[in-house]
């Protein structure tokens, strides 16, 4: 089995520890700091996190949506 580079979303997901609260903007900043070449938009990253069972949506009122990783 060959080892492949993780997708942008998988890379972003690995940067969040269990129990940590983050926003999509925080995730993009972390990806930039880790020198990823391709970076997803905040909107696409947020949409994927809303559908992912590993994340819980905490707040979405007029500001950025806050996510917490549960597993």
mmJSON file of the N, C-alpha and C atoms, coordinates in Angstrom:
{"data_MODEL":{"atom_site":{
"group_PDB":["ATOM","ATOM","ATOM","ATOM","ATOM","ATOM","ATOM","ATOM","ATOM","ATOM","ATOM","ATOM","ATOM","ATOM","ATOM","ATOM","ATOM","ATOM","ATOM","ATOM","ATOM","ATOM","ATOM","ATOM","ATOM","ATOM","ATOM","ATOM","ATOM","ATOM","ATOM","ATOM","ATOM","ATOM","ATOM","ATOM","ATOM","ATOM","ATOM","ATOM","ATOM","ATOM","ATOM","ATOM","ATOM","ATOM","ATOM","ATOM","ATOM","ATOM","ATOM","ATOM","ATOM","ATOM","ATOM","ATOM","ATOM","ATOM","ATOM","ATOM","ATOM","ATOM","ATOM","ATOM","ATOM","ATOM","ATOM","ATOM","ATOM","ATOM","ATOM","ATOM","ATOM","ATOM","ATOM","ATOM","ATOM","ATOM","ATOM","ATOM","ATOM","ATOM","ATOM","ATOM","ATOM","ATOM","ATOM","ATOM","ATOM","ATOM","ATOM","ATOM","ATOM","ATOM","ATOM","ATOM","ATOM","ATOM","ATOM","ATOM","ATOM","ATOM","ATOM","ATOM","ATOM","ATOM","ATOM","ATOM","ATOM","ATOM","ATOM","ATOM","ATOM","ATOM","ATOM","ATOM","ATOM","ATOM","ATOM","ATOM","ATOM","ATOM","ATOM","ATOM","ATOM","ATOM","ATOM","ATOM","ATOM","ATOM","ATOM","ATOM","ATOM","ATOM","ATOM","ATOM","ATOM","ATOM","ATOM","ATOM","ATOM","ATOM","ATOM","ATOM","ATOM","ATOM","ATOM","ATOM","ATOM","ATOM","ATOM","ATOM","ATOM","ATOM","ATOM","ATOM","ATOM","ATOM","ATOM","ATOM","ATOM","ATOM","ATOM","ATOM","ATOM","ATOM","ATOM","ATOM","ATOM","ATOM","ATOM","ATOM","ATOM","ATOM","ATOM","ATOM","ATOM","ATOM","ATOM","ATOM","ATOM","ATOM","ATOM","ATOM","ATOM","ATOM","ATOM","ATOM","ATOM","ATOM","ATOM","ATOM","ATOM","ATOM","ATOM","ATOM","ATOM","ATOM","ATOM","ATOM","ATOM","ATOM","ATOM","ATOM","ATOM","ATOM","ATOM","ATOM","ATOM","ATOM","ATOM","ATOM","ATOM"],
"id":[1,2,3,4,5,6,7,8,9,10,11,12,13,14,15,16,17,18,19,20,21,22,23,24,25,26,27,28,29,30,31,32,33,34,35,36,37,38,39,40,41,42,43,44,45,46,47,48,49,50,51,52,53,54,55,56,57,58,59,60,61,62,63,64,65,66,67,68,69,70,71,72,73,74,75,76,77,78,79,80,81,82,83,84,85,86,87,88,89,90,91,92,93,94,95,96,97,98,99,100,101,102,103,104,105,106,107,108,109,110,111,112,113,114,115,116,117,118,119,120,121,122,123,124,125,126,127,128,129,130,131,132,133,134,135,136,137,138,139,140,141,142,143,144,145,146,147,148,149,150,151,152,153,154,155,156,157,158,159,160,161,162,163,164,165,166,167,168,169,170,171,172,173,174,175,176,177,178,179,180,181,182,183,184,185,186,187,188,189,190,191,192,193,194,195,196,197,198,199,200,201,202,203,204,205,206,207,208,209,210,211,212,213],
"type_symbol":["N","C","C","N","C","C","N","C","C","N","C","C","N","C","C","N","C","C","N","C","C","N","C","C","N","C","C","N","C","C","N","C","C","N","C","C","N","C","C","N","C","C","N","C","C","N","C","C","N","C","C","N","C","C","N","C","C","N","C","C","N","C","C","N","C","C","N","C","C","N","C","C","N","C","C","N","C","C","N","C","C","N","C","C","N","C","C","N","C","C","N","C","C","N","C","C","N","C","C","N","C","C","N","C","C","N","C","C","N","C","C","N","C","C","N","C","C","N","C","C","N","C","C","N","C","C","N","C","C","N","C","C","N","C","C","N","C","C","N","C","C","N","C","C","N","C","C","N","C","C","N","C","C","N","C","C","N","C","C","N","C","C","N","C","C","N","C","C","N","C","C","N","C","C","N","C","C","N","C","C","N","C","C","N","C","C","N","C","C","N","C","C","N","C","C","N","C","C","N","C","C","N","C","C","N","C","C","N","C","C","N","C","C"],
"label_atom_id":["N","CA","C","N","CA","C","N","CA","C","N","CA","C","N","CA","C","N","CA","C","N","CA","C","N","CA","C","N","CA","C","N","CA","C","N","CA","C","N","CA","C","N","CA","C","N","CA","C","N","CA","C","N","CA","C","N","CA","C","N","CA","C","N","CA","C","N","CA","C","N","CA","C","N","CA","C","N","CA","C","N","CA","C","N","CA","C","N","CA","C","N","CA","C","N","CA","C","N","CA","C","N","CA","C","N","CA","C","N","CA","C","N","CA","C","N","CA","C","N","CA","C","N","CA","C","N","CA","C","N","CA","C","N","CA","C","N","CA","C","N","CA","C","N","CA","C","N","CA","C","N","CA","C","N","CA","C","N","CA","C","N","CA","C","N","CA","C","N","CA","C","N","CA","C","N","CA","C","N","CA","C","N","CA","C","N","CA","C","N","CA","C","N","CA","C","N","CA","C","N","CA","C","N","CA","C","N","CA","C","N","CA","C","N","CA","C","N","CA","C","N","CA","C","N","CA","C","N","CA","C","N","CA","C","N","CA","C","N","CA","C","N","CA","C","N","CA","C"],
"label_alt_id":[null,null,null,null,null,null,null,null,null,null,null,null,null,null,null,null,null,null,null,null,null,null,null,null,null,null,null,null,null,null,null,null,null,null,null,null,null,null,null,null,null,null,null,null,null,null,null,null,null,null,null,null,null,null,null,null,null,null,null,null,null,null,null,null,null,null,null,null,null,null,null,null,null,null,null,null,null,null,null,null,null,null,null,null,null,null,null,null,null,null,null,null,null,null,null,null,null,null,null,null,null,null,null,null,null,null,null,null,null,null,null,null,null,null,null,null,null,null,null,null,null,null,null,null,null,null,null,null,null,null,null,null,null,null,null,null,null,null,null,null,null,null,null,null,null,null,null,null,null,null,null,null,null,null,null,null,null,null,null,null,null,null,null,null,null,null,null,null,null,null,null,null,null,null,null,null,null,null,null,null,null,null,null,null,null,null,null,null,null,null,null,null,null,null,null,null,null,null,null,null,null,null,null,null,null,null,null,null,null,null,null,null,null],
"label_comp_id":["UNK","UNK","UNK","UNK","UNK","UNK","UNK","UNK","UNK","UNK","UNK","UNK","UNK","UNK","UNK","UNK","UNK","UNK","UNK","UNK","UNK","UNK","UNK","UNK","UNK","UNK","UNK","UNK","UNK","UNK","UNK","UNK","UNK","UNK","UNK","UNK","UNK","UNK","UNK","UNK","UNK","UNK","UNK","UNK","UNK","UNK","UNK","UNK","UNK","UNK","UNK","UNK","UNK","UNK","UNK","UNK","UNK","UNK","UNK","UNK","UNK","UNK","UNK","UNK","UNK","UNK","UNK","UNK","UNK","UNK","UNK","UNK","UNK","UNK","UNK","UNK","UNK","UNK","UNK","UNK","UNK","UNK","UNK","UNK","UNK","UNK","UNK","UNK","UNK","UNK","UNK","UNK","UNK","UNK","UNK","UNK","UNK","UNK","UNK","UNK","UNK","UNK","UNK","UNK","UNK","UNK","UNK","UNK","UNK","UNK","UNK","UNK","UNK","UNK","UNK","UNK","UNK","UNK","UNK","UNK","UNK","UNK","UNK","UNK","UNK","UNK","UNK","UNK","UNK","UNK","UNK","UNK","UNK","UNK","UNK","UNK","UNK","UNK","UNK","UNK","UNK","UNK","UNK","UNK","UNK","UNK","UNK","UNK","UNK","UNK","UNK","UNK","UNK","UNK","UNK","UNK","UNK","UNK","UNK","UNK","UNK","UNK","UNK","UNK","UNK","UNK","UNK","UNK","UNK","UNK","UNK","UNK","UNK","UNK","UNK","UNK","UNK","UNK","UNK","UNK","UNK","UNK","UNK","UNK","UNK","UNK","UNK","UNK","UNK","UNK","UNK","UNK","UNK","UNK","UNK","UNK","UNK","UNK","UNK","UNK","UNK","UNK","UNK","UNK","UNK","UNK","UNK","UNK","UNK","UNK","UNK","UNK","UNK"],
"label_asym_id":["A","A","A","A","A","A","A","A","A","A","A","A","A","A","A","A","A","A","A","A","A","A","A","A","A","A","A","A","A","A","A","A","A","A","A","A","A","A","A","A","A","A","A","A","A","A","A","A","A","A","A","A","A","A","A","A","A","A","A","A","A","A","A","A","A","A","A","A","A","A","A","A","A","A","A","A","A","A","A","A","A","A","A","A","A","A","A","A","A","A","A","A","A","A","A","A","A","A","A","A","A","A","A","A","A","A","A","A","A","A","A","A","A","A","A","A","A","A","A","A","A","A","A","A","A","A","A","A","A","A","A","A","A","A","A","A","A","A","A","A","A","A","A","A","A","A","A","A","A","A","A","A","A","A","A","A","A","A","A","A","A","A","A","A","A","A","A","A","A","A","A","A","A","A","A","A","A","A","A","A","A","A","A","A","A","A","A","A","A","A","A","A","A","A","A","A","A","A","A","A","A","A","A","A","A","A","A","A","A","A","A","A","A"],
"label_entity_id":["1","1","1","1","1","1","1","1","1","1","1","1","1","1","1","1","1","1","1","1","1","1","1","1","1","1","1","1","1","1","1","1","1","1","1","1","1","1","1","1","1","1","1","1","1","1","1","1","1","1","1","1","1","1","1","1","1","1","1","1","1","1","1","1","1","1","1","1","1","1","1","1","1","1","1","1","1","1","1","1","1","1","1","1","1","1","1","1","1","1","1","1","1","1","1","1","1","1","1","1","1","1","1","1","1","1","1","1","1","1","1","1","1","1","1","1","1","1","1","1","1","1","1","1","1","1","1","1","1","1","1","1","1","1","1","1","1","1","1","1","1","1","1","1","1","1","1","1","1","1","1","1","1","1","1","1","1","1","1","1","1","1","1","1","1","1","1","1","1","1","1","1","1","1","1","1","1","1","1","1","1","1","1","1","1","1","1","1","1","1","1","1","1","1","1","1","1","1","1","1","1","1","1","1","1","1","1","1","1","1","1","1","1"],
"label_seq_id":[1,1,1,2,2,2,3,3,3,4,4,4,5,5,5,6,6,6,7,7,7,8,8,8,9,9,9,10,10,10,11,11,11,12,12,12,13,13,13,14,14,14,15,15,15,16,16,16,17,17,17,18,18,18,19,19,19,20,20,20,21,21,21,22,22,22,23,23,23,24,24,24,25,25,25,26,26,26,27,27,27,28,28,28,29,29,29,30,30,30,31,31,31,32,32,32,33,33,33,34,34,34,35,35,35,36,36,36,37,37,37,38,38,38,39,39,39,40,40,40,41,41,41,42,42,42,43,43,43,44,44,44,45,45,45,46,46,46,47,47,47,48,48,48,49,49,49,50,50,50,51,51,51,52,52,52,53,53,53,54,54,54,55,55,55,56,56,56,57,57,57,58,58,58,59,59,59,60,60,60,61,61,61,62,62,62,63,63,63,64,64,64,65,65,65,66,66,66,67,67,67,68,68,68,69,69,69,70,70,70,71,71,71],
"pdbx_PDB_ins_code":[null,null,null,null,null,null,null,null,null,null,null,null,null,null,null,null,null,null,null,null,null,null,null,null,null,null,null,null,null,null,null,null,null,null,null,null,null,null,null,null,null,null,null,null,null,null,null,null,null,null,null,null,null,null,null,null,null,null,null,null,null,null,null,null,null,null,null,null,null,null,null,null,null,null,null,null,null,null,null,null,null,null,null,null,null,null,null,null,null,null,null,null,null,null,null,null,null,null,null,null,null,null,null,null,null,null,null,null,null,null,null,null,null,null,null,null,null,null,null,null,null,null,null,null,null,null,null,null,null,null,null,null,null,null,null,null,null,null,null,null,null,null,null,null,null,null,null,null,null,null,null,null,null,null,null,null,null,null,null,null,null,null,null,null,null,null,null,null,null,null,null,null,null,null,null,null,null,null,null,null,null,null,null,null,null,null,null,null,null,null,null,null,null,null,null,null,null,null,null,null,null,null,null,null,null,null,null,null,null,null,null,null,null],
"Cartn_x":[0.844,0.0,0.888,0.633,1.439,0.876,1.759,1.359,1.11,-0.032,-0.37,-0.459,-0.324,-0.449,-1.911,-2.169,-3.565,-4.242,-5.55,-6.29,-6.219,-6.623,-6.594,-7.437,-8.602,-9.472,-8.874,-8.317,-7.683,-6.512,-5.739,-4.616,-5.113,-6.179,-6.74,-7.31,-7.953,-8.566,-7.511,-6.378,-5.302,-4.677,-4.846,-4.261,-5.099,-6.263,-7.146,-7.128,-6.826,-6.826,-8.248,-8.487,-9.808,-10.158,-11.347,-11.81,-11.483,-10.692,-10.299,-11.399,-11.584,-12.573,-11.841,-12.298,-11.657,-12.703,-12.273,-13.092,-12.42,-13.128,-12.559,-11.378,-11.439,-10.334,-9.074,-9.227,-8.083,-7.442,-8.286,-7.789,-6.984,-7.487,-6.779,-5.432,-5.411,-4.164,-3.146,-3.588,-2.685,-2.131,-2.975,-2.516,-1.472,-1.679,-0.711,0.613,0.55,1.766,2.523,1.797,2.464,2.918,2.762,3.245,2.609,1.303,0.578,0.477,0.586,0.524,-0.903,-1.796,-3.196,-3.977,-4.711,-5.452,-6.923,-7.816,-9.246,-9.762,-10.873,-11.475,-12.139,-12.346,-13.004,-14.406,-15.072,-16.445,-16.526,-15.628,-15.659,-15.237,-14.268,-13.811,-14.923,-15.627,-16.733,-17.854,-18.166,-19.224,-18.873,-17.618,-17.201,-17.218,-16.838,-16.822,-18.237,-19.212,-20.598,-21.15,-20.688,-21.161,-20.368,-19.197,-18.321,-18.806,-18.979,-19.437,-18.383,-17.135,-16.088,-16.131,-16.923,-17.019,-18.446,-18.572,-19.863,-19.872,-20.959,-21.096,-21.561,-20.813,-21.143,-21.908,-21.397,-22.075,-22.055,-23.153,-23.226,-24.026,-24.009,-24.786,-23.946,-24.271,-23.681,-22.162,-21.476,-20.019,-19.539,-18.267,-17.762,-18.294,-18.529,-19.016,-17.879,-18.159,-17.16,-17.435,-16.381,-16.477,-15.638,-16.096,-15.327,-15.168,-13.94,-13.691,-14.017,-14.817,-15.232,-14.553,-13.974,-13.233,-12.196],
"Cartn_y":[-1.18,0.0,1.242,2.157,3.362,4.429,5.182,6.26,7.515,8.154,9.347,10.555,11.701,12.953,13.133,13.565,13.747,14.879,14.79,15.863,17.115,18.23,19.486,19.403,18.78,18.671,17.744,16.62,15.685,16.355,17.148,17.856,18.869,19.578,20.563,19.884,18.75,18.015,17.498,17.082,16.573,17.653,18.903,20.006,20.417,19.823,20.158,19.005,19.304,18.256,18.06,16.916,16.588,17.556,18.121,19.059,20.505,20.756,22.122,22.817,24.106,24.902,25.771,25.72,26.477,27.039,27.988,28.495,28.091,28.222,27.882,28.793,30.04,30.97,30.528,30.016,29.491,28.327,27.478,26.31,26.735,27.722,28.209,28.807,29.557,30.146,29.07,28.014,26.909,26.227,26.061,25.447,26.324,27.631,28.549,28.481,28.461,28.398,27.09,26.014,24.728,24.567,25.63,25.718,24.724,24.522,23.708,24.5,23.83,24.521,24.889,23.955,24.215,24.394,25.476,25.787,25.953,25.223,25.37,26.724,27.15,28.402,28.183,29.27,29.166,28.598,28.989,28.546,27.039,26.518,25.08,24.267,24.776,24.094,24.048,25.141,25.214,24.253,24.166,23.261,21.808,21.435,20.057,19.753,20.739,20.531,20.388,21.07,20.959,19.565,18.899,17.56,16.454,16.771,15.769,15.395,14.096,13.682,13.881,14.146,14.379,15.792,16.676,18.059,18.387,19.235,19.735,21.239,21.738,23.172,23.828,24.813,25.47,26.77,27.642,28.913,29.349,29.94,30.429,31.719,32.532,33.773,34.938,35.442,36.654,36.705,35.86,35.841,34.551,34.272,33.011,31.808,30.718,29.493,28.862,28.44,27.805,26.316,25.541,24.09,23.515,22.392,21.69,20.244,19.764,18.384,17.46,16.429,15.518,14.164,13.828,12.568,12.638],
"Cartn_z":[0.0,0.0,0.0,-0.911,-0.986,-0.068,0.472,1.364,0.538,0.749,-0.018,0.899,0.301,1.036,1.456,2.686,3.112,2.337,2.199,1.543,2.415,1.839,2.591,3.854,3.747,4.916,5.972,5.552,6.498,7.221,6.491,7.105,8.13,7.79,8.722,9.953,9.75,10.857,11.837,11.33,12.193,13.055,12.679,13.439,14.647,14.798,15.918,16.911,18.156,19.176,19.704,20.3,20.83,21.965,21.906,22.929,22.619,21.6,21.255,20.463,20.71,19.989,18.974,17.711,16.634,15.679,14.873,13.778,12.466,11.374,10.069,9.752,10.186,9.953,10.69,11.911,12.657,11.918,11.332,10.604,9.376,8.648,7.46,7.862,8.953,9.436,9.785,10.423,10.767,9.525,8.512,7.268,6.575,6.602,6.007,6.757,8.099,8.91,8.729,8.42,8.205,6.757,5.983,4.601,3.636,3.798,2.826,1.529,0.415,-0.877,-1.246,-1.095,-1.43,-0.138,-0.078,1.144,0.788,1.482,1.192,1.667,1.107,1.553,2.91,3.63,4.934,4.783,3.735,3.504,3.257,2.415,2.12,3.336,4.069,5.276,6.325,6.488,7.443,7.048,5.757,5.288,5.582,5.382,5.651,7.148,7.965,9.408,9.963,9.361,9.804,9.558,8.491,8.147,8.826,9.36,9.959,11.369,11.649,12.987,14.086,13.715,14.71,15.281,14.686,15.141,15.564,16.59,17.057,16.816,16.269,16.032,17.323,17.789,19.053,18.824,17.987,17.797,16.355,15.893,14.522,14.438,15.471,15.485,14.986,13.819,13.234,13.185,13.863,13.823,13.203,13.33,12.785,13.568,12.877,13.503,14.286,15.506,16.359,16.375,16.182,16.172,17.294,17.847,18.868,18.415,18.475,18.072,19.235,18.969,20.043,19.946,18.789,18.69,17.596],
"occupancy":[1.0,1.0,1.0,1.0,1.0,1.0,1.0,1.0,1.0,1.0,1.0,1.0,1.0,1.0,1.0,1.0,1.0,1.0,1.0,1.0,1.0,1.0,1.0,1.0,1.0,1.0,1.0,1.0,1.0,1.0,1.0,1.0,1.0,1.0,1.0,1.0,1.0,1.0,1.0,1.0,1.0,1.0,1.0,1.0,1.0,1.0,1.0,1.0,1.0,1.0,1.0,1.0,1.0,1.0,1.0,1.0,1.0,1.0,1.0,1.0,1.0,1.0,1.0,1.0,1.0,1.0,1.0,1.0,1.0,1.0,1.0,1.0,1.0,1.0,1.0,1.0,1.0,1.0,1.0,1.0,1.0,1.0,1.0,1.0,1.0,1.0,1.0,1.0,1.0,1.0,1.0,1.0,1.0,1.0,1.0,1.0,1.0,1.0,1.0,1.0,1.0,1.0,1.0,1.0,1.0,1.0,1.0,1.0,1.0,1.0,1.0,1.0,1.0,1.0,1.0,1.0,1.0,1.0,1.0,1.0,1.0,1.0,1.0,1.0,1.0,1.0,1.0,1.0,1.0,1.0,1.0,1.0,1.0,1.0,1.0,1.0,1.0,1.0,1.0,1.0,1.0,1.0,1.0,1.0,1.0,1.0,1.0,1.0,1.0,1.0,1.0,1.0,1.0,1.0,1.0,1.0,1.0,1.0,1.0,1.0,1.0,1.0,1.0,1.0,1.0,1.0,1.0,1.0,1.0,1.0,1.0,1.0,1.0,1.0,1.0,1.0,1.0,1.0,1.0,1.0,1.0,1.0,1.0,1.0,1.0,1.0,1.0,1.0,1.0,1.0,1.0,1.0,1.0,1.0,1.0,1.0,1.0,1.0,1.0,1.0,1.0,1.0,1.0,1.0,1.0,1.0,1.0,1.0,1.0,1.0,1.0,1.0,1.0],
"B_iso_or_equiv":[0.0,0.0,0.0,0.0,0.0,0.0,0.0,0.0,0.0,0.0,0.0,0.0,0.0,0.0,0.0,0.0,0.0,0.0,0.0,0.0,0.0,0.0,0.0,0.0,0.0,0.0,0.0,0.0,0.0,0.0,0.0,0.0,0.0,0.0,0.0,0.0,0.0,0.0,0.0,0.0,0.0,0.0,0.0,0.0,0.0,0.0,0.0,0.0,0.0,0.0,0.0,0.0,0.0,0.0,0.0,0.0,0.0,0.0,0.0,0.0,0.0,0.0,0.0,0.0,0.0,0.0,0.0,0.0,0.0,0.0,0.0,0.0,0.0,0.0,0.0,0.0,0.0,0.0,0.0,0.0,0.0,0.0,0.0,0.0,0.0,0.0,0.0,0.0,0.0,0.0,0.0,0.0,0.0,0.0,0.0,0.0,0.0,0.0,0.0,0.0,0.0,0.0,0.0,0.0,0.0,0.0,0.0,0.0,0.0,0.0,0.0,0.0,0.0,0.0,0.0,0.0,0.0,0.0,0.0,0.0,0.0,0.0,0.0,0.0,0.0,0.0,0.0,0.0,0.0,0.0,0.0,0.0,0.0,0.0,0.0,0.0,0.0,0.0,0.0,0.0,0.0,0.0,0.0,0.0,0.0,0.0,0.0,0.0,0.0,0.0,0.0,0.0,0.0,0.0,0.0,0.0,0.0,0.0,0.0,0.0,0.0,0.0,0.0,0.0,0.0,0.0,0.0,0.0,0.0,0.0,0.0,0.0,0.0,0.0,0.0,0.0,0.0,0.0,0.0,0.0,0.0,0.0,0.0,0.0,0.0,0.0,0.0,0.0,0.0,0.0,0.0,0.0,0.0,0.0,0.0,0.0,0.0,0.0,0.0,0.0,0.0,0.0,0.0,0.0,0.0,0.0,0.0,0.0,0.0,0.0,0.0,0.0,0.0],
"pdbx_formal_charge":[null,null,null,null,null,null,null,null,null,null,null,null,null,null,null,null,null,null,null,null,null,null,null,null,null,null,null,null,null,null,null,null,null,null,null,null,null,null,null,null,null,null,null,null,null,null,null,null,null,null,null,null,null,null,null,null,null,null,null,null,null,null,null,null,null,null,null,null,null,null,null,null,null,null,null,null,null,null,null,null,null,null,null,null,null,null,null,null,null,null,null,null,null,null,null,null,null,null,null,null,null,null,null,null,null,null,null,null,null,null,null,null,null,null,null,null,null,null,null,null,null,null,null,null,null,null,null,null,null,null,null,null,null,null,null,null,null,null,null,null,null,null,null,null,null,null,null,null,null,null,null,null,null,null,null,null,null,null,null,null,null,null,null,null,null,null,null,null,null,null,null,null,null,null,null,null,null,null,null,null,null,null,null,null,null,null,null,null,null,null,null,null,null,null,null,null,null,null,null,null,null,null,null,null,null,null,null,null,null,null,null,null,null],
"auth_seq_id":[1,1,1,2,2,2,3,3,3,4,4,4,5,5,5,6,6,6,7,7,7,8,8,8,9,9,9,10,10,10,11,11,11,12,12,12,13,13,13,14,14,14,15,15,15,16,16,16,17,17,17,18,18,18,19,19,19,20,20,20,21,21,21,22,22,22,23,23,23,24,24,24,25,25,25,26,26,26,27,27,27,28,28,28,29,29,29,30,30,30,31,31,31,32,32,32,33,33,33,34,34,34,35,35,35,36,36,36,37,37,37,38,38,38,39,39,39,40,40,40,41,41,41,42,42,42,43,43,43,44,44,44,45,45,45,46,46,46,47,47,47,48,48,48,49,49,49,50,50,50,51,51,51,52,52,52,53,53,53,54,54,54,55,55,55,56,56,56,57,57,57,58,58,58,59,59,59,60,60,60,61,61,61,62,62,62,63,63,63,64,64,64,65,65,65,66,66,66,67,67,67,68,68,68,69,69,69,70,70,70,71,71,71],
"auth_comp_id":["UNK","UNK","UNK","UNK","UNK","UNK","UNK","UNK","UNK","UNK","UNK","UNK","UNK","UNK","UNK","UNK","UNK","UNK","UNK","UNK","UNK","UNK","UNK","UNK","UNK","UNK","UNK","UNK","UNK","UNK","UNK","UNK","UNK","UNK","UNK","UNK","UNK","UNK","UNK","UNK","UNK","UNK","UNK","UNK","UNK","UNK","UNK","UNK","UNK","UNK","UNK","UNK","UNK","UNK","UNK","UNK","UNK","UNK","UNK","UNK","UNK","UNK","UNK","UNK","UNK","UNK","UNK","UNK","UNK","UNK","UNK","UNK","UNK","UNK","UNK","UNK","UNK","UNK","UNK","UNK","UNK","UNK","UNK","UNK","UNK","UNK","UNK","UNK","UNK","UNK","UNK","UNK","UNK","UNK","UNK","UNK","UNK","UNK","UNK","UNK","UNK","UNK","UNK","UNK","UNK","UNK","UNK","UNK","UNK","UNK","UNK","UNK","UNK","UNK","UNK","UNK","UNK","UNK","UNK","UNK","UNK","UNK","UNK","UNK","UNK","UNK","UNK","UNK","UNK","UNK","UNK","UNK","UNK","UNK","UNK","UNK","UNK","UNK","UNK","UNK","UNK","UNK","UNK","UNK","UNK","UNK","UNK","UNK","UNK","UNK","UNK","UNK","UNK","UNK","UNK","UNK","UNK","UNK","UNK","UNK","UNK","UNK","UNK","UNK","UNK","UNK","UNK","UNK","UNK","UNK","UNK","UNK","UNK","UNK","UNK","UNK","UNK","UNK","UNK","UNK","UNK","UNK","UNK","UNK","UNK","UNK","UNK","UNK","UNK","UNK","UNK","UNK","UNK","UNK","UNK","UNK","UNK","UNK","UNK","UNK","UNK","UNK","UNK","UNK","UNK","UNK","UNK","UNK","UNK","UNK","UNK","UNK","UNK"],
"auth_asym_id":["A","A","A","A","A","A","A","A","A","A","A","A","A","A","A","A","A","A","A","A","A","A","A","A","A","A","A","A","A","A","A","A","A","A","A","A","A","A","A","A","A","A","A","A","A","A","A","A","A","A","A","A","A","A","A","A","A","A","A","A","A","A","A","A","A","A","A","A","A","A","A","A","A","A","A","A","A","A","A","A","A","A","A","A","A","A","A","A","A","A","A","A","A","A","A","A","A","A","A","A","A","A","A","A","A","A","A","A","A","A","A","A","A","A","A","A","A","A","A","A","A","A","A","A","A","A","A","A","A","A","A","A","A","A","A","A","A","A","A","A","A","A","A","A","A","A","A","A","A","A","A","A","A","A","A","A","A","A","A","A","A","A","A","A","A","A","A","A","A","A","A","A","A","A","A","A","A","A","A","A","A","A","A","A","A","A","A","A","A","A","A","A","A","A","A","A","A","A","A","A","A","A","A","A","A","A","A","A","A","A","A","A","A"],
"auth_atom_id":["N","CA","C","N","CA","C","N","CA","C","N","CA","C","N","CA","C","N","CA","C","N","CA","C","N","CA","C","N","CA","C","N","CA","C","N","CA","C","N","CA","C","N","CA","C","N","CA","C","N","CA","C","N","CA","C","N","CA","C","N","CA","C","N","CA","C","N","CA","C","N","CA","C","N","CA","C","N","CA","C","N","CA","C","N","CA","C","N","CA","C","N","CA","C","N","CA","C","N","CA","C","N","CA","C","N","CA","C","N","CA","C","N","CA","C","N","CA","C","N","CA","C","N","CA","C","N","CA","C","N","CA","C","N","CA","C","N","CA","C","N","CA","C","N","CA","C","N","CA","C","N","CA","C","N","CA","C","N","CA","C","N","CA","C","N","CA","C","N","CA","C","N","CA","C","N","CA","C","N","CA","C","N","CA","C","N","CA","C","N","CA","C","N","CA","C","N","CA","C","N","CA","C","N","CA","C","N","CA","C","N","CA","C","N","CA","C","N","CA","C","N","CA","C","N","CA","C","N","CA","C","N","CA","C","N","CA","C","N","CA","C","N","CA","C","N","CA","C"],
"pdbx_PDB_model_num":[1,1,1,1,1,1,1,1,1,1,1,1,1,1,1,1,1,1,1,1,1,1,1,1,1,1,1,1,1,1,1,1,1,1,1,1,1,1,1,1,1,1,1,1,1,1,1,1,1,1,1,1,1,1,1,1,1,1,1,1,1,1,1,1,1,1,1,1,1,1,1,1,1,1,1,1,1,1,1,1,1,1,1,1,1,1,1,1,1,1,1,1,1,1,1,1,1,1,1,1,1,1,1,1,1,1,1,1,1,1,1,1,1,1,1,1,1,1,1,1,1,1,1,1,1,1,1,1,1,1,1,1,1,1,1,1,1,1,1,1,1,1,1,1,1,1,1,1,1,1,1,1,1,1,1,1,1,1,1,1,1,1,1,1,1,1,1,1,1,1,1,1,1,1,1,1,1,1,1,1,1,1,1,1,1,1,1,1,1,1,1,1,1,1,1,1,1,1,1,1,1,1,1,1,1,1,1,1,1,1,1,1,1]
}}}
